[in-house]
């Protein structure tokens, strides 16, 4: 949880950290929401201003909540991209999987900017460039304007177009693991789709084929 003191009272919202565990600074991904109680104030912050940060992180997007696999699919919409940024910046991710597929769905092209910037920085990084080469696959898609990839993530998976575009076999519970974070509608649709493919949901008590971040809800 992060937030601010507003009118003498703490205003807090669930945010996912974008920084990797080896980085010294905390990083969060936020967008401007019209009349948003917190974001309308956050966007006016200046360097040196203080924010409130909860001391106890929670969440289900933990790699140990998944069975071992060959390909990790990170499926996010909007600011649901945030937790996956920390995962693709973790060297351990590339030790566990042959491929790491970051799929980011947004309405418009400008909303993809942050994810594209981070992915490009990893490919250009002195340490990460060799680690991610051939392993990190980035698939941005939009729904409201022309782009090289268009359509909802669920539709792209149901049709097999997403995997085909990346040169990968169809999603398979024997080899593929999935993490989900984004809008309630997206989470519900993909949950139903994965269940139809006989994927089991994992949690802190029992690993599975996929996990859903329920503490974070895109608004």
C-alpha positions in Angstrom: 0.0 0.0 0.0 1.2 3.5 -0.8 -0.5 6.8 -0.2 -0.5 10.4 1.1 -1.8 12.4 4.0 -4.9 14.1 2.5 -6.8 16.6 4.8 -5.0 15.1 7.8 -6.0 11.5 7.0 -4.0 8.7 5.3 -5.3 7.9 1.8 -3.9 4.6 0.7 -4.2 2.3 -2.4 -2.7 -1.0 -3.4 0.3 -0.5 -5.7 2.7 -3.1 -7.0 6.4 -2.5 -6.8 8.2 -2.3 -10.1 11.8 -2.5 -8.7 13.7 -5.8 -8.5 14.8 -7.1 -5.1 18.4 -6.2 -5.9 17.6 -2.5 -6.5 17.9 0.0 -3.7 15.0 2.3 -4.6 11.3 1.5 -4.6 9.6 2.2 -7.9 5.8 2.3 -8.6 3.8 2.6 -11.8 0.9 5.0 -11.7 -1.3 6.7 -14.3 -3.4 9.9 -14.2 -7.0 9.0 -13.4 -9.5 11.8 -13.9 -10.8 12.9 -10.4 -8.9 10.0 -8.8 -8.7 10.6 -5.1 -5.1 9.6 -4.9 -3.7 9.9 -8.4 -4.9 13.5 -8.7 -2.6 14.3 -5.8 0.2 11.9 -6.7 0.8 13.5 -10.1 1.6 16.8 -8.4 4.4 15.4 -6.2 7.8 17.0 -6.5 11.3 15.5 -5.7 11.7 15.4 -2.0 8.0 15.1 -1.1 7.1 12.3 1.2 4.6 9.5 0.6 3.3 6.7 2.9 4.5 3.2 2.2 3.1 0.1 3.9 5.6 -2.0 5.7 4.0 -5.4 4.9 3.9 -6.4 1.1 1.3 -8.9 0.1 0.5 -10.7 -3.2 0.3 -14.0 -5.0 2.6 -13.3 -8.0 5.4 -15.4 -6.4 7.4 -17.8 -8.5 7.3 -20.4 -5.8 3.5 -20.4 -6.2 4.0 -22.0 -9.6 5.1 -25.5 -10.7 8.4 -25.6 -12.6 7.9 -25.0 -16.3 9.6 -24.0 -19.5 7.8 -20.8 -20.5 6.5 -18.1 -18.2 3.6 -15.9 -19.5 3.2 -12.6 -17.7 -0.2 -11.2 -18.8 -1.1 -7.7 -17.7 -3.4 -4.9 -18.7 -2.9 -1.2 -18.0 -1.0 -0.6 -14.8 -1.3 -4.4 -14.1 2.1 -4.4 -15.9 3.8 -3.2 -12.7 4.5 -6.4 -10.8 5.9 -8.0 -14.0 8.5 -5.3 -14.3 10.2 -6.5 -11.1 10.0 -10.1 -12.3 11.7 -9.5 -15.7 14.4 -7.6 -13.8 15.2 -10.6 -11.6 18.0 -12.7 -12.9 16.5 -15.8 -11.2 13.6 -15.6 -13.6 15.8 -16.5 -16.5 17.4 -19.4 -14.6 13.9 -20.9 -14.1 12.5 -20.6 -17.6 13.6 -21.0 -21.2 11.3 -18.2 -22.3 9.7 -15.3 -20.4 6.7 -13.7 -22.4 5.6 -10.3 -21.3 2.2 -9.4 -22.7 0.9 -5.9 -22.1 -2.6 -5.0 -23.2 -3.7 -1.3 -23.3 -6.3 0.8 -25.1 -3.9 3.1 -26.9 -0.3 3.0 -28.0 1.0 5.7 -25.7 -0.1 3.6 -22.7 2.5 1.0 -23.7 5.4 3.4 -23.3 6.6 2.4 -19.8 6.8 -1.3 -20.6 8.6 -0.7 -23.9 11.1 1.6 -22.2 11.9 -1.0 -19.5 12.2 -3.9 -22.0 14.5 -1.8 -24.2 16.6 -0.9 -21.2 17.2 -4.5 -20.3 18.3 -5.4 -23.8 20.7 -2.5 -23.7 22.0 -3.2 -20.2 25.6 -4.4 -19.8 24.6 -7.2 -17.4 21.0 -8.1 -18.6 21.5 -7.9 -22.3 23.1 -11.4 -22.5 20.7 -12.8 -19.9 17.5 -11.7 -21.8 18.7 -12.3 -25.3 16.4 -14.9 -26.9 14.6 -15.4 -23.7 12.5 -12.3 -23.0 9.7 -11.9 -25.5 7.7 -8.7 -25.4 4.2 -8.6 -26.9 2.3 -5.3 -26.6 -1.2 -5.1 -27.9 -3.9 -2.4 -28.1 -7.6 -2.4 -28.6 -8.6 1.0 -29.8 -6.3 2.0 -32.6 -4.2 0.4 -35.4 -1.0 -1.2 -34.2 1.2 -4.2 -35.1 -0.7 -6.2 -32.5 -4.3 -5.6 -31.8 -7.0 -7.3 -29.7 -7.7 -8.4 -26.2 -5.2 -10.8 -24.5 -7.9 -13.4 -23.9 -8.9 -13.4 -27.6 -5.3 -13.6 -28.8 -4.8 -16.7 -26.6 -8.1 -18.3 -27.5 -7.2 -18.1 -31.2 -3.6 -19.0 -30.7 -2.5 -15.9 -32.5 -0.3 -14.7 -29.7 1.8 -17.8 -29.5 1.9 -18.0 -33.3 3.2 -14.4 -33.6 6.0 -15.3 -31.1 6.9 -18.6 -32.8 5.8 -20.6 -29.7 3.6 -23.7 -29.4 0.0 -23.3 -28.1 -0.4 -22.7 -24.4 0.0 -26.0 -22.6 -0.3 -26.8 -18.9 2.5 -29.3 -19.1 5.1 -26.7 -20.0 3.7 -23.2 -19.5 3.1 -21.1 -16.4 1.0 -18.0 -16.3 0.8 -14.9 -14.0 -2.2 -12.5 -14.3 -2.6 -8.9 -13.2 -5.0 -6.3 -14.5 -8.7 -5.3 -14.8 -11.3 -7.4 -13.1 -12.9 -8.3 -16.5 -9.5 -9.4 -17.9 -8.8 -11.5 -14.8 -12.2 -13.1 -14.9 -12.0 -13.9 -18.6 -8.5 -15.4 -18.4 -9.3 -17.3 -15.3 -12.2 -19.0 -17.1 -10.0 -19.6 -20.2 -7.2 -21.2 -18.2 -9.6 -23.3 -16.3 -11.0 -24.6 -19.6 -7.5 -25.6 -20.5 -7.3 -27.6 -17.3 -4.8 -25.2 -15.7 -4.9 -25.2 -11.9 -4.6 -22.0 -9.9 -1.7 -21.8 -7.4 -1.4 -20.0 -4.1 0.9 -19.7 -1.1 -0.2 -23.1 0.2 -0.1 -25.1 -3.1 1.7 -24.3 -6.4 -0.3 -24.4 -9.6 -0.1 -23.7 -13.3 -1.1 -20.0 -12.9 -1.6 -17.3 -10.3 -3.8 -14.2 -10.2 -2.9 -11.0 -8.3 -6.1 -10.3 -6.4 -4.7 -7.7 -4.0 -4.3 -5.3 -6.9 -7.2 -4.2 -9.0 -6.8 -1.7 -11.9 -9.2 1.2 -11.6 
